[in-house]
Amino acid sequence: MNATCVRPGPPSLAWLRAKIIELKGKDPLTPITVVVSSNHVGLAIRRTLARTGYANVRFGVMGRLVEPL
């Protein structure tokens, strides 16, 4: 698990895109989970990333991600 805090805006989206590519490596279907501050932020990021294409990336707020545990 890696945790990094970034400021919102275009530079953070570019950073996230690059980090997702880095973490997926050679397998574009590797599952990735991104923790966001709210569901609205997750939706906005998901829509932005969808313009360039991505697969198997899950977005969630911390409370929702730990519920199943």
N, C-alpha and C positions, 0 to 999 in steps of 0.2 A: 504494500500500500504506500502510495506517495501522497502527500498533502502539500498544496501550495496555495497561498492566498494571492489573488491578483486584483488590481483595480478594474472597474468596469470600463468598457469602451472598445473601440476597434483594435487597439494593441492587444488586449486580453483575448479577443476572439482569434486573432492571428496566432497568439501563443498557444491557445487551446487546440487549434487545428494542427499545429506543428507537434504538440505533445501527443495528440491522439495518433498521428502517423508514426511517431517514434515508438510509442507503446505497442502499437499493433505489429510493428516490424514487418516481417514477410507475410504474415497471415492477416489479411484485411477483415476477417470475420472474428478475430479475437475479441471477446467481450470486454468492454470498458464501462466503468461507472463513474459519472461525474456528479459530485455533490454541489448543489447550488443553494442560494439563500432562500429562494421561494419557487413555487411551481411556475409562476409567471416568468421568472428569469430562465428557468429550464426550457419553457416553451419557446421563448424568444431565441435562445441559443440553438435549440434543436432546429427551428425554422431557418436560421441563418446558415447553419452547417449543411442543411439539406440542399441548399443551392449549389454546393460544390460536391455533394455526395459523401455519405458515410454510412456505415452499417454496424449494427450490434453495439451501439452506444446508448447507455441508459442514463437518464438524468433523474435526480431525486433530492429531496431535502433530507437532512440528517435524521429527523424524527421518523420519517417513513422508511428509511433504509434500515434502521435498527429494529423496527417493529417485529419482523419475522424472527429475530434472534430471541 
